[in-house]
Amino acid sequence: MSAVYHTRRRKPGFFISTLLIVFALSFTPAQATSVKLAWNPVAETGLLGYRIHLGTVSQVYTVTHETLETTSEVPDLLYDTTYYLAVSVIGGNGLESPLSEEISVTLASPQEILVNGSFETGTYGWTTTGNQSVQSTEPYQPTDGTRIVALNAGDLAPNAVLSQTFPTAPGETYVLSFDAGVLSFNRNVQTLTVNVSGSASLVSQSLTLQGDGSGGNLWQPQTFSFVADSSTTTLVFSDLSPTSNSIDLLLDKVRVMGPAALPVVPPVPPVIGNPSLTGQPGSMSISLQVASAGTYVLQRSVDLVRWEQIAETELLESGIVEFLDESPQELLPAVFYRIGSTAFASGNP
């Protein structure tokens, strides 16, 4: 995230022609940021330097530091706190110029963007294929909450893919973090690839994790930053391990932190009635009597805010439209469904 401020102000003896402020967010566990200041040099000889003034009350500066450069970074600032900054010049005779025009900066806290990043509600919010399972009992040891995803558990083929698409603001900086690990009874190697893409590839990494043969969980925290180039961004984890013999690849505590963006949800078609539900979690039939041909979609939610489109079908004539939801639901607190329609031929609901 960046912003530019221009100020002009003449001072007796010195002229600070332009004060250019550029601040960039860097997310840390302490929730701190840094503010980078830059300004044009003053056209005077024999200057002793520049003095940066910082405070949390306008015109009251409690922190100062000096530099010989025309840029300076002020570290360890807190989110959601307004800071006031100004610059002065120290002349060759030791005298200090009056302050430049004051600017203020308030940096909003980064938001957690992903849904269900610690898999506490199974794989809800994620698109999954291949051999992966949610585990919550020994010998698996989560790093956050009570559940993790185990890839190629039970010596199954290492072919799992997990992905999630989330809203982003183009030009803003985001930080991806997660814990990758192994449960190992040998010293074999596991390979996890992580890819982040918007309009172009933003992160592409291949991680190698080696077991120690102890039968325990070895975890390696990972962090990557990227600048979004689209209103939606997709994160993909892939298991490309060379073997799954007596070793499992683990994933937990997946986070994407950054500026809040408007949620992107599947387009909401006209809702045309209350569906009927039969069956049980893991094999739920959702059906509805419809009066016309059309394209019908089934969407699912756990909070009536975020809706996930899970199926689509077309009817050539009126009748019963039916969907089957076979995804595990025993970890979800509640499940809501809705069926909507767009016209098959005419374009009218």
N, C-alpha and C positions, 0 to 999 in steps of 0.2 A: 504494500500500500504506500502511496507517496502523495505528497502535496507540495506545491510551490507557492511561496509568498514573496512578493516584491515590495520593498519599501524604499522610499527616498527621504533623506532628511539631512540638511546641512547643519554642521556644528562649527563653532568657532575654532579655527585652526586645522580642522580635519573634515574630510568629506567622505562619508561612507556612501558610496554611490549606489550600490545595490546590495541588499541583504537577501540572499537566496536560501530558503529553508527547505530541506528535503528530509523527510523522516521515513524510515523503513522499519517494519515490524519484524522482530525475531522472537518467536515463541519459546519460552523456557519454562521449566517446572516451577520457577518462582514467579511466573506471570509478569516478567519484566520486559521492557522494551528499551531500545536505544533511539536517540534522536540525533540525526546527523545534520549539522549546520554547515553551510558553505556561503561564502560571500566574496565579492570582488575585492582585490587588494586596494588599499588606500595609496594614492599616488603621493607619498611623502617619503623622504629619505631618513634613515636613522631610526626608524620605528623599533621599539622594544617588543612589540607584539600586539596581540588582541586579547581581550578579556571577555569570557562568556559569563553571563549572569542568568541564574535560574531560581525560580521560586514557585510556590503554589498559590500565592496571592499577588494580584496585579501590583506592579511597582515595588514589591517587597521581595528582594532576592536574598536567599539564604545560602546559596551555593555559587561559588565563582571558581573558574580555573582559567589559566592563561595558555596561549599557544602562539607559536611563531608562524603557523600555517594559516591558510585562509579557509580551512575546513576543520571541524572538530566534532567528535562524537561524544554525546553525553549518555552514559550507560545507566542501567538499573532503574529505569523509570517504571512506574506501575500503571497498569491498565485502569481506565475509568477515573483517572485523576487529571485535572487540568493543570498544565505547567505553563508558566510565562517565561519568555526568553528575550534577551536583548544582548547586543554586542557593543563594546567600546574599544577605543584604540589607545594604546599607551605610547606616547611620543618619546623621542630621544632624550628629552629633559625629564622624563619620569612622570610628566603630567598626563592625566587621563581625560579623554574627550567625554562630553556628555554621551548618554546612551543612544543607541539607534532606536527607532520605533519598536515598541514591544509587540511581540506576537504571542499567541497562545496556541497550545496543542493539546488535544484530548484524544487519547487512543482507546477505542472501545475494546473490550475483552473479546478474544477469539471465541467462536462458538464451535461446539462439537457437531459435525456435519453428518456423520454416518449413522445409520440405523443399526442397533443391535451389534455393536462392534465387539462385544465380549461373548456373544453367542448365548446369552442368558435365556433367550426365547428361541433356542434352536438355531436354525438358519433363516428365520424370518427376516425379510429385507434383503437377503442375498439370493443370487441365482447360482445354483450349484449343479455340477455334473461330475461323473466319475466316482471314485471310491473315497468318500469322506463321511465322517460321523461325528456327532456331538457326544462328548464323554464327560462324566461328572464323578466317577468313582476311581479308587486306587487301581492301578498305579499312576493314573493321570493326576497332575497337580497344576491347576489353573493359576495364572498370575493375576487374574482379576475376576472376582465373582466365584462361581462354583462350576462353570462349564468351559470347555475348550473344544476346538475342532481338531480331530485326529485325522490326518491324511494317510491313506494306505494302511490303516489299522488291520490287524489280523493277517498280515503278509499279503494283502490284496495288491493288485496292480497299481503302481503309482501314476494315476491319471486324473486326479481330482483337479477341478477348476472352480474357484469361487469368485464371484464378481458382484459389484454393486455400483450403480450409477447415482450420483448425488448432485445437488445444485451448487454451482459456483458462480462467482462474479468475475468476468474477464479482467485481467490485469491485476487481480489481487493475489497475494501470497498465501499459500496453505502449507501445513506441515502434516505429513503422514507419519504415524508411528505405529508400531506393532511389536509383539513378542513372537519370535520364531524359535522353535525348539525341537528337540528329539527326545523320544523315549527309547533307550537303546539297551540291547543285551549283547552288543558287539561294537566294533569300531568302524562300521560301515558309514558311508556318506549319504546324506540326503540333500536334495537340491530343490529350492523354492525360488521361483521367479515372481517378481512383482512388477506390474506395468500400470502406469497411470497415463491416460490419454484423454484429450479433449478433441480439438480440431487437429492436433498433432500429438505425437508422443511427448510426454512430459517427464516421465520416470520410466526407466527400463533397467532393472537390476536382476542379477542372478546370485542367490545366496547359497553358500555351501556350509552345511552343518555336519559335524562329525560326532558320532557317538563315542562314549567312553566305556561301554560294556557293563556299567554298574546297575542297569535296570532302573535308573532314576531319570528325572526330567532335567535336561540341560536347556537353558533358555538364553537367547541372545536378543536383547532389545535393539530395534532398528528405527532409524529416523531419516526421512527424506523430505525435502521441501520442493515445491513447484509453484509456478505462476500460472494460474488458470488462463486459458485462451478461448473458453467457451462457456455458455450458460449451464452446461452439464458436463461432468467429468466422470470417467469410469475407471474404477480400480479393479484389477484382476490379479488373483493369486493362482499360480499353476504349480502342481507337483510334477517335477521332471526328474525325480530321484532315479538313480541307476538300479536300485534294488529296494525291496521292502522286507527282506528276510530279517526277522527279529529286531526290527527298528521301525518306529513310527515318526512321521513328520508332524509337528504340532504348530498350532496358530492360536493366538489369544490377544486380547486387549488391542484391537485395531481401532485407531482413532485418526480422523482427519479434522484438524483444527484450523479455523480461519474466520474471516468476517462472515457474518450471517448473510444468507442469501434467501430469496423467496423460494419456498419448496417447489420442486417440479414434480408434478404427479401426472399420471396418465390422463388424457382428455376424458372428461366426464360426459358420457353420452346421456341422452334423456333416460331417466329411470322410469320404467314402465309398469311397475307393480311389485308386489311382495312375493319373493320366490318361496317355494316349498323345499324343506330340507329333510332328507332321510339318511340313515346310515350312522356312522360314528366317526370320531376323529381319525384321520388317516384314510378314510374311505367315505367321503361325504358327497352325496348326490344333491345338486341344487337344480331345481327345475321351475319352469314358469310357462303358463299358457299364454301364447301370443296370438294377436289377431292378424298379423301381416308378415309377408316375407321380409327378410332383412339380415343385416349382420349384427350379431349379438355378442356382447362381451361380458365376462364375469370378472368382477373386482372384489378384492378382499382387504380388510383392515382390522387392526386390533385396537384402534383408538378413534375411529370415525373421522380422522384428520388425514392421515396418509393412506392412500388407496393404491394397492398393487394389482395390476391387471394380470390375471393368471390363465385366462383362456379366451378363445374367440371362436365363433362358429357361424355358419351361414345357413339360413332356411330359405327354401325356394317357395314355400307356401306357409299359411298359418298352421299352428299346431303347438306342440310342446317343445320348448328349447330346454335342453338338459346339459349340465356340466358335471364333471366328476373331479373333486379335489382330493388327491391322494397324498398330499404333503403332510408330514407329521405335525400334529397340533397339540400334543399333550403338554408342551411347554408354554403354550400361549395362554394368557389370562382370559381372553375372550376372542371370538372371531365373528366378524360381521361380513355379510355378502351383499352385493347388489348386482343386478343384471340391467344392462342398458342396451339401447339399439340405435343404429344408424340405418337409414333406409337402404335396402339392397339394390333397388333400381332407380328410384325417383330422387333420392337425396333428401326426402322428408322423413321426420321421425314417425 
